[in-house]
């Protein structure tokens, strides 16, 4: 075992708070570049105007430190926790929840979480966060925050395909999911796809796939080719920016896969809107 690195819960609270506000106020450069490139490539004059409006909205949000969207999302937090890290002064999950609570209050961000799915009483502070933790070698903690809006999340789907459905069946399911969604997830969208694993793990992979920046291809050549084919077929639907028609419905497709049972082919699609709000911080290095 290497030297233990101590990271205080107080520091995690502070960093999470900043991530919540930063993600909601500042669209990342990869998304801005994708929007600019799409505006140039788009043939529809109406869609070009929509892209111009989206870019202007992002500029105002950044300059005025205001949320880019009124739906400031569920706080989804991915933690890569080094095995040689010790959290001091509190518990990791408590610190994450407290950071979300503080960030949404200080940033005047809308609180969207209800305590009970059926009783629908708001928790008042956007907690609890949805936390995914992975143990990794080393003495650092990598925390990625995603503000996941309800409109795009509601358009996500999962299917337990059969092995006989194969590659084409997976593509058809992804494209059909976008076709059904139409304008509801505020296109241009980013399409996260999880293939394999189990029912629940495929959904996790679909959401996790959205963390890879736009413009960065998959490291596996076959998967990279699959992403490009899916993107082409999605854009051929003609839904376009904000559902008003055009050649760019999606800014990208992201695929992650996992081994699965011989009798199964789970596929999950997690749709993300154009306001792709993701920020990362690394502690302990």
ABEGO torsion letter per residue (X at the ends): XBBBBBBBAAAAAAAAAAAAAAAAABBBAAAAAAAAAAAAABABAAAAAAAAAAAAAAAAAAAAGBBABABAEBBBBBBBBBAABBBBGEBAAAAAAAAAAAAAAAAGBBBABBABAAAGBBAGAGOBBBBBBBBBBEABBBBBBBBBBAAAAAABBBBBBBAAAEAAAAAAAAAAAAAAAEAAAGOBBBBBBBBEEBAAAAAAAAAAAAABBBGBBBABAAAAAAAAAAAAAAAAAGAEBGGAEEABABABBBBBBBBBBAABBBBBBBBBBABBBBBBBBBGX
